[in-house]
Amino acid sequence: MFEGRAIPFRPGQSLAGALMAAGVVHFRRTPVSGSERGPWCLMGICYECLLRVDGSDNQRACMTAARPGMKTERQDGARLDAAGEQA
């Protein structure tokens, strides 16, 4: 599920791949400008595909396998911990 919408996927497909195949192209917004961001490198380097997955922020959709029952949603920016690191 992506924000309440059922998203089909194939076994072994990444969450980013399944979402893009379903027409979802923006995964998060930047905190300052509100610009929409989406997958860029698709290999876990750029962090543009961060989503909240099953209640956990900062999940890289390109590195996360899609699975039944998964609940995903957009997030604003990258979540930071108290030390200013990505949580």
N, C-alpha and C positions, 0 to 999 in steps of 0.2 A: 504494500500500500504506500502510495505517495500522497501525503496530505489528504487522505480519505479516498483516493482513487486507486482502484486495482490496476496493477501494472503486470502484464505478462512477461515471463522470462524463460530462457532455456537453461537447463542444467549446466552449471559451470560458468554462466554469463556473469559479468560484473554488474553491480548495481548501476554504475554509470552507463554501461552499454544498454541495459534494459530500459532505463529512463530515457536515454536519447532515442532509442528505437520507438518509444511511445510518444515522442515529440516534446519531452521536457528538456529544455536547453539551458535554463538558468537554475542554478542550485542554491545560490546564496546571494546576499547583497553586501557590499562594502559598508562598513559602519559610518564613514565620514560622508561620502557622496551618495550612498544608496544605490550605486551602480550595480546592475545585475551581473553576476559572474557564473561561469559554467566550466565544464571540463576543458582543459587545454592540453596537457601533456599525455594524459591517460596512462601514466606509469608511476604515479605517486610522488613526483618531484615538486610540482608547482602548488599544490594545495588549493587549487581553484574549485575543486569539486567537493568541498567539505559539506556534509549534511549532518543532521541529527538522525541517528539510527537507533531505534528502540530506546529512546530517551538519552542516548549518549551523544554529545556534541563532538565536532571535529573528526568525523569518520570520513575517510577518503573513499568516495564512491567508486573510484576507478580500481581500488585495491580490495574492495569488499564484495564477496560473492553474494548474489541475490539468492534469497531463500524464502520459502513459504512463511507467511505470517509476519514478515518483517514490516515494521512501521517506520516510515521515513518522512522527513519534512525539511524544508529550507531552514537555514539559520542566517542570522545577520552577523557578518564578519567571522573571524576565527575567535573562538572562546579562549580567554587567557586565564591562567591561574593567578594566585596572589603575587608570584614572582615575575609576572609578565610573560610567562612562557605559555605556549599553546597547551591547554588542558587536555 
